[in-house]
Amino acid sequence: MIAKYILPWFGGTPAVWSTVQLFFQALLTGGYAYANWLISNPRRREGIHIILLCLSVAAMLALGLVWKSPITPDISWKPDADSLPVWEIFKVLAVAVGLPYFLLSTNSPLMQAWSHQTYPEKTAYRLYALSNLGSLLGLVTYPILIEPYLTLTWQGRVWSILYFVYAGLAAYGAIRSLRARRVSSMDASTGSMQGPEMTSRVSSPRPLVRDYALWIALAMTASVLLLATTSHITQEVAVIPFLWVLPLTMYLFSFIFAFSGERWYSRNFYLGLLFFSMLLYSWALGRPDGSLNVPVQLGIFSLALFAACMVCHGELYRLRPHADRLTKFYLMVSIGGALGGIIITFAAPVVFMGYWELPLGFALCWLLFLLVTIVRPSARRSRLGFVITNAVLLSAVVLSSIRAYQYILGDLNGSLISSRNFYGVVRVKTAGIPEDGTKRNLLVHGITVHGFQFTTADKGDLPTAYYTGTGGGGLAILNHPDRSNGMHVGVLGLGIGTLSAFGLPGDVYRFYEINPTVINLALGEGGYFSYLTDSQAEIEVISGDARLSLEQELASGGSQEYDILILDVFSSDSIPVHLLDKEAFEVYLERLQPDGILALHLTNQYLDLVPVAWTLADHFNLNRILIRDPGDKIAGFPSIWMLMARDPSLLADPDLQTRAEPMDGYVSNIRLWTDDYNNLFQILK
């Protein structure tokens, strides 16, 4: 919620999401460390926690008087253009939600520790399963029941009210713990040796360094597999919005089952399930692109993730310490989870050229499973059973390592070039046209093609894909009244720069692109694409978030420059919603000439963006036409474009009108998107 709120301030780069993720991971680990320190210093622990709870409530009430809600910062907190974004993100998040989230992160270990002190005969660890069940319910209900109906401001208000309730309950729990501890101290002073602290002190052995290492490693491996599976299915299987919910659900279910009690985890059963799922996912990884339908792939990878996470979390539960040391245990678990996030988010994009962490993560899981069975074998297993189990695990380690190596080699050999950064994996592939065998180079991001160019000299300058002369973008350029007078064309989203093929001498085409790898390839690196270098127009490429770049240009005095402004950033599953809302359109219209055309490329396999754009056009009183181009089997892909203009005569050209789809009587039922409200769930096809 808070990340979505500040997104328009910092741009839609993955660096923003990564920074937000790092902030909350660091705060979660800090909260667990604080909980461990608090339990280790019993004299004043409840009092300290109650004071912090009161301070957080007071601070939120004070901020609520000057902000729209206690956790949604005022626009005055928006950073300057020349400030360091990472520091600014940390500063905004720390002020807005730092202390409340820090205290929330302490809730699970503290409540379990206090529960153990108050009810030592009950299993405190089961509360962790309930905590993850709550996380799962929040995950499922937010996009369905909350996001469609509440603005971010109102979400912040409701969240704040719920936090106040939590603070009261947590303070009550602290008081109950204090009373239980006083009773325990009285029992100890009379020599009765009763009470949880005395019992724990006698019965609880100190964990070994080996135990700490295994706790961290098991949690880290599960975190790596969660993020690796999420990346794989959302980039390599299907670009479906909200698909990331599926692997996270499997991950949370494994926590819920594993920590509900030992009866929910059978080492032999999940050994067999993991081995079976390994065979399935190895087979799926080896299939050619598109040869296995999406539901089957999702089922295979979800099963494999669930089995692996059940192994990691089940073994984690088996290795848990006595309940009086559970805060230290959860601190190690949080460190492992944070390390997994750091590896996938920051290390993997630098070290790997593709999404290779999935097969490597499964190999690591098998290796860790083997180590755990050696270090902590099952008490009921015979020597022969021990040997057989470890032989199976060793063979699984070898097989999964070989499969990972084969997958990496196949990934490298399947592309002319493969490059990975924080924006994902970009590949250049070559393919022939089935009809005539003409070769073409394609720019592919995951499974989404962002443009292609023919390699033969006679077709190399032809506009292709979604940008042919029969598509909305090409038609807007070809039929603009200033076509022969030197136009200024702005394009949000570069791809391979196909639209520059329409450029004439005297034209200026300025592209805005966030991914530096895409910029380098479009500018001719490797010799795969030449639209930009071959164009007759003057070419400018601006690196960075498009909306922030346009805002900075406005701040420096630029306005009403573009004859045509083209938005081509909505073809993937994670569309940048901050580029398709009221505040963004205000910027676009400031940068557009009074007789300019705003062209929106709305082609998307899973999202119906037409009603969103229609509502925006209604709000700004813009004339509009919708053009659906069926494409052809040679150069053009099917595409959907909406052209908007203040001046209706710009859209009255016969070439445009003959291709425009009749929209008489069309009414959008979509609420106006703003920086404070948008809802992808509502526009799923």
Secondary structure by P-SEA (a helix, b strand, c coil): cccccccccccccaaaaaaaaaaaaaaaaaaaaaaaaaaaccccaaaaaaaaaaaaaaaaaaaaacccccccccccccccccccaaaaaaaaaaaccaaaaaaaaaaaaaaaaaaaaaccccccaaaaaaaaaaaaaaaaaccccccccccaaaaaaaaaaaaaaaaaaaaaaaaaaaaaaaaaaaaaaacccccaaaaaaaccccccaaaaaaaaaaaaaaaaaaaaaaaaaacccccccccaaaaaaaaaaaaaaaacccccccaaaaaaaaaaaaaaaaaaaacccccccaaaaaaaaaaaaaaaaaaaaaaaaaacccccaaaaaaaaaaaaaaaaaaaacccccccccccaaaaaaaaaaaaaaaaaaaacccccccaaaaaaaaaaaaaaaaaaaaaaaaaaaaaaaaccbbbbccccbbbbbbbbccccbbbbbbbbcccccccccccccccccccccccccccaaaaaaacccccccbbbbbbcccccccccccccccbbbbbbbccaaaaaaaaccccccccccccccbbbbbcccaaaaaaaaaaacccccccbbbbccccccccccccccaaaaaaaaaaccccbbbbbbcccccccaaaaaaaaaaaacccbbbbbbbccccccccbbbbbbcccccccccaaaaaacccccccccccccccccccccccccc
